[in-house]
Amino acid sequence: MSPRLDESHTDQATSTLPPNRIATAIPGPRTDGTAEVSPAPQAVTDAEALEHGLADLPEIPPYDEVGALDARALSKTLFERLESLEEGTHEYAYVRNTLVELNLALVKFAASRFRSRSEPMEDIIQVGTIGLIKAIDRFELSRGVEFPTFAMPTIVGEIKRFFRDTSWSVRVPRRLQELRLDLAKAGDELAQQFDRAPTVGELAERLGISNDEVVEGMAASNAYTASSLDAQPEEDDSEGALADRIGYEDHGLEGIEYVESLKPLIAELPPRDRKILSLRFVANMTQSEIGDELGISQMHVSRLLSRTLVRLRKGLTVEE
């Protein structure tokens, strides 16, 4: 461990704390009564540092030059100081912010476990930093636990919560999100055990749930990711877009409501009228052919057909 982390630097001409950090951390009202202005980065003398209670802190080197052991030792010193400071003060904010930057390596290490996810690494690190801040606020030296050991579950948990709440293409209940993870884990274990894909019954027995719940969890898994209908296949572009392969426009659907509404009206027609409708619109016979089939004239068929169609139209209008 670097000896400079164990030394107090109150005897130096200027504080070894990063000047820009102190200037940012301890803004206050100006002595001349004018409006407060964010101070520019500048050196802070020991007298000024003592005034704000920060001079006896160990030297804080550039964060990218601090090794893991030095960061752990310095963090311990800062946590001791944090416990003695009043929350909401400039000194408290400075020490807390320094702890965050000193331990960002923990966040980057935890975020690297999720590099295969579709989310940008910057977003994952940002969410992990929120977990780090929560861990700093909850940490107590009296527990006798090293801070990295305490912070890592909180950081990873915050990242996992981020994926659970935002990565699903379609929002599903948390119960189904957790069931999806359980099914995936049980499926991998049973596949290794049986050397084949497990059945619904085997998954249900393994997890102690019903078959319907397994099916529901499998269906919910489809909502995790979504593909564009215009996306081209990765291997064979000749297959065209996904929209061209999953279905077509069924023009028959446009009249499905009328078909369903006509069924009870047709059932009420006399048998001969139903026969004429069937021969004309199902068998596609002409009026003359229908007349020959029923032994009546073509003119009679025309009148019967017209009367039946008027009756059906009137019935549809009444229903609407």
C-alpha positions in Angstrom: 0.0 0.0 0.0 1.3 3.4 -0.8 2.6 5.2 2.3 0.9 8.4 1.2 -2.5 7.0 2.1 -1.5 6.7 5.7 -0.1 10.2 6.2 -1.7 13.4 7.2 -0.7 16.4 5.1 -1.7 19.2 7.4 1.8 20.6 7.4 2.0 21.2 3.7 1.6 24.6 2.1 -1.5 23.6 0.3 -4.0 20.8 0.6 -3.3 17.7 -1.4 -7.0 17.2 -2.0 -7.9 17.7 -5.7 -8.4 21.5 -5.9 -11.3 21.2 -8.3 -13.1 18.8 -6.0 -12.7 21.0 -2.9 -13.8 24.1 -4.9 -16.9 22.2 -6.1 -17.6 20.6 -2.8 -17.6 23.6 -0.6 -19.3 26.5 -2.3 -20.9 29.0 0.0 -22.1 32.6 0.3 -19.6 35.2 -0.6 -18.2 37.3 2.2 -19.0 40.6 0.3 -22.7 39.8 0.3 -22.9 39.3 -3.5 -24.7 36.4 -5.1 -23.1 33.0 -4.9 -21.1 32.0 -7.9 -19.7 28.5 -8.6 -15.9 28.9 -7.9 -13.4 28.1 -10.5 -10.9 25.3 -9.8 -8.1 26.7 -7.6 -5.7 25.8 -4.9 -7.1 25.6 -1.4 -4.8 26.5 1.5 -4.5 24.4 4.7 -6.3 27.2 6.6 -9.3 27.0 4.3 -9.3 23.2 4.4 -9.2 23.2 8.2 -12.1 25.6 8.2 -14.1 23.0 6.4 -12.8 20.0 8.3 -11.1 18.3 5.4 -7.4 18.9 6.0 -6.7 15.8 7.9 -7.8 13.5 5.2 -5.1 11.4 3.5 -3.8 12.4 0.1 -6.2 11.4 -2.7 -4.3 10.6 -5.8 -5.9 10.6 -9.3 -8.6 8.0 -9.3 -7.3 6.2 -12.3 -4.0 5.7 -10.6 -5.4 4.1 -7.4 -4.9 0.3 -7.1 -7.4 -2.0 -5.6 -5.6 -2.3 -2.2 -5.1 1.5 -2.0 -8.7 2.2 -2.9 -9.8 -0.2 -0.2 -7.6 1.4 2.5 -8.5 4.9 1.4 -12.2 4.0 1.4 -12.0 2.7 4.9 -10.5 6.0 6.0 -13.2 7.9 4.2 -16.0 5.8 5.7 -14.6 6.5 9.2 -14.7 10.2 8.4 -18.2 10.0 6.8 -19.6 8.6 10.0 -18.4 11.6 11.9 -19.9 14.1 9.5 -23.4 15.5 9.4 -25.4 14.5 6.4 -26.3 17.4 4.1 -23.1 19.3 4.8 -20.5 20.2 2.1 -17.9 18.0 3.8 -20.3 15.0 3.9 -21.0 15.5 0.2 -17.3 15.7 -0.7 -16.4 12.5 1.2 -19.4 10.7 -0.2 -18.6 11.7 -3.8 -15.0 10.7 -3.4 -16.1 7.3 -2.2 -18.2 6.9 -5.3 -15.4 7.7 -7.7 -12.9 5.6 -5.8 -15.1 2.5 -6.1 -16.3 2.9 -9.7 -14.0 0.0 -10.6 -16.5 -2.2 -8.7 -19.3 -1.0 -11.0 -17.3 -1.6 -14.1 -16.4 -5.1 -13.0 -20.0 -5.9 -12.2 -21.2 -4.4 -15.5 -18.7 -6.5 -17.5 -20.8 -9.6 -16.6 -23.6 -8.2 -18.6 -21.7 -7.1 -21.7 -23.5 -9.6 -23.9 -26.9 -7.9 -23.2 -28.4 -5.6 -25.9 -28.2 -2.5 -23.6 -25.3 0.0 -24.1 -22.5 -0.5 -21.6 -22.8 3.2 -20.6 -26.3 2.6 -19.4 -25.4 -0.5 -17.4 -22.6 1.4 -15.7 -24.9 4.3 -14.9 -27.4 1.9 -13.3 -24.6 0.1 -11.4 -23.4 3.4 -10.1 -26.8 3.9 -8.5 -26.3 0.6 -6.8 -22.9 1.7 -5.6 -24.4 4.9 -4.1 -27.0 2.9 -2.3 -24.3 0.6 -0.9 -22.3 3.6 0.3 -25.3 5.0 2.1 -26.0 1.7 3.8 -22.5 0.6 4.7 -21.4 0.5 8.3 -17.8 -0.1 9.4 -19.0 -1.7 12.6 -20.2 -4.8 10.8 -16.6 -5.8 10.1 -17.3 -6.5 6.4 -15.1 -5.2 3.6 -16.9 -2.7 1.5 -16.4 -4.5 -1.9 -18.0 -7.6 -0.4 -20.9 -5.6 0.9 -21.4 -3.4 -2.2 -21.1 -6.0 -5.0 -24.5 -7.7 -4.4 -26.2 -4.3 -4.3 -24.6 -3.2 -7.5 -25.4 -6.5 -9.3 -28.9 -6.5 -7.9 -29.5 -2.9 -9.2 -28.4 -3.9 -12.7 -30.5 -7.1 -12.7 -33.5 -5.0 -11.6 -32.8 -2.7 -14.5 -32.9 -5.5 -17.0 -36.0 -7.0 -15.4 -38.0 -3.8 -15.5 -36.9 -2.3 -18.9 -35.6 -5.1 -21.2 -38.9 -6.8 -21.9 -40.4 -5.8 -25.2 -43.9 -6.3 -23.7 -44.6 -5.5 -20.1 -45.5 -8.7 -18.2 -46.1 -9.3 -14.5 -43.1 -9.8 -12.3 -44.3 -13.2 -11.4 -44.0 -14.3 -15.0 -40.6 -12.6 -15.4 -39.3 -14.6 -12.5 -41.0 -17.8 -13.8 -39.2 -17.4 -17.1 -35.8 -17.4 -15.3 -36.8 -20.5 -13.3 -38.0 -22.3 -16.4 -34.7 -21.5 -18.2 -32.6 -22.8 -15.3 -34.7 -25.9 -14.9 -34.8 -26.5 -18.6 -31.0 -26.4 -18.8 -30.6 -28.8 -15.9 -33.1 -31.3 -17.2 -31.7 -31.1 -20.7 -28.3 -32.1 -19.3 -29.8 -34.9 -17.2 -32.0 -36.4 -20.0 -29.9 -35.5 -23.0 -33.0 -34.0 -24.6 -35.4 -31.1 -24.2 -37.7 -31.6 -21.1 -41.4 -31.9 -21.4 -43.9 -29.5 -19.9 -44.8 -32.2 -17.3 -41.1 -32.7 -16.3 -40.6 -28.9 -15.9 -43.8 -28.7 -13.8 -42.6 -31.5 -11.6 -39.2 -30.0 -11.2 -40.5 -26.6 -10.2 -43.5 -27.8 -8.2 -46.1 -26.0 -10.3 -48.9 -27.0 -12.6 -48.6 -27.6 -16.3 -50.8 -24.6 -17.1 -48.3 -22.4 -15.2 -45.4 -23.8 -17.2 -47.2 -23.1 -20.5 -48.0 -19.6 -19.3 -44.4 -19.0 -18.4 -43.3 -20.2 -21.8 -45.7 -17.9 -23.6 -44.5 -15.0 -21.5 -40.9 -15.7 -22.6 -42.0 -14.6 -26.1 -42.5 -11.1 -24.8 -38.8 -10.7 -23.8 -37.5 -9.8 -27.2 -39.2 -8.5 -30.4 -38.1 -8.5 -34.0 -39.1 -6.0 -36.7 -41.5 -7.3 -39.3 -39.1 -5.7 -41.9 -36.0 -7.4 -40.5 -34.2 -9.5 -43.1 -33.0 -13.0 -42.2 -29.4 -13.2 -41.1 -28.3 -16.2 -43.2 -30.4 -16.2 -46.3 -31.6 -12.8 -47.6 -33.6 -14.5 -50.4 -36.3 -15.4 -47.9 -37.4 -11.8 -47.7 -38.6 -9.9 -44.7 -40.3 -11.5 -41.7 -43.6 -9.9 -42.7 -43.5 -11.8 -46.0 -43.1 -15.2 -44.3 -45.6 -15.1 -41.4 -48.9 -14.5 -43.1 -50.9 -12.6 -45.7 -53.9 -10.3 -45.9 -57.1 -12.3 -45.8 -59.8 -10.2 -47.6 -62.4 -12.6 -46.4 -62.1 -11.2 -42.9 -63.6 -7.9 -44.1 -67.1 -9.5 -44.4 -66.9 -11.9 -41.4 -69.3 -9.8 -39.4 -71.9 -9.9 -42.1 -71.5 -13.7 -42.6 -72.1 -14.3 -38.9 -75.0 -11.9 -38.8 -76.6 -13.7 -41.9 -76.5 -17.2 -40.4 -79.6 -16.8 -38.1 -81.5 -14.9 -40.8 -80.9 -17.6 -43.4 -81.9 -20.3 -40.9 -85.3 -18.6 -40.6 -86.0 -18.8 -44.4 -88.3 -21.4 -46.0 -86.5 -24.5 -47.3 -87.0 -23.5 -50.9 -85.6 -20.0 -50.5 -82.5 -21.5 -48.7 -82.1 -24.0 -51.6 -82.2 -21.2 -54.1 -79.6 -19.2 -52.2 -77.3 -22.2 -51.9 -77.6 -23.1 -55.6 -77.0 -19.4 -56.7 -74.2 -18.4 -54.4 -72.6 -21.7 -53.3 -73.0 -23.8 -56.4 -72.8 -20.7 -58.6 -75.6 -21.8 -60.9 -77.5 -19.5 -63.2 -81.2 -18.7 -62.6 -82.2 -20.9 -65.6 -80.2 -23.8 -64.2 -81.9 -23.3 -60.8 -85.3 -23.2 -62.5 -84.5 -26.5 -64.2 -83.3 -28.0 -60.9 -86.5 -27.0 -59.0 -88.9 -27.3 -61.9 -90.0 -23.7 -62.0 -89.4 -20.9 -64.5 -86.4 -18.6 -64.6 -88.6 -15.6 -64.0 -90.1 -17.3 -60.8 -86.6 -18.0 -59.6 -85.6 -14.3 -60.1 -88.6 -13.1 -58.1 -88.0 -15.5 -55.3 -84.3 -14.6 -55.2 -85.0 -10.9 -55.2 -87.5 -11.2 -52.4 -85.1 -13.3 -50.3 -82.3 -10.8 -50.7 -84.5 -7.9 -49.7 -85.5 -9.8 -46.6 -82.0 -10.5 -45.7 -80.9 -6.9 -46.3 -83.7 -5.6 -44.1 -82.8 -8.0 -41.4 -79.2 -6.8 -41.4 -80.3 -3.2 -41.3 -82.5 -3.9 -38.2 -79.6 -5.6 -36.4 -77.2 -2.7 -37.1 
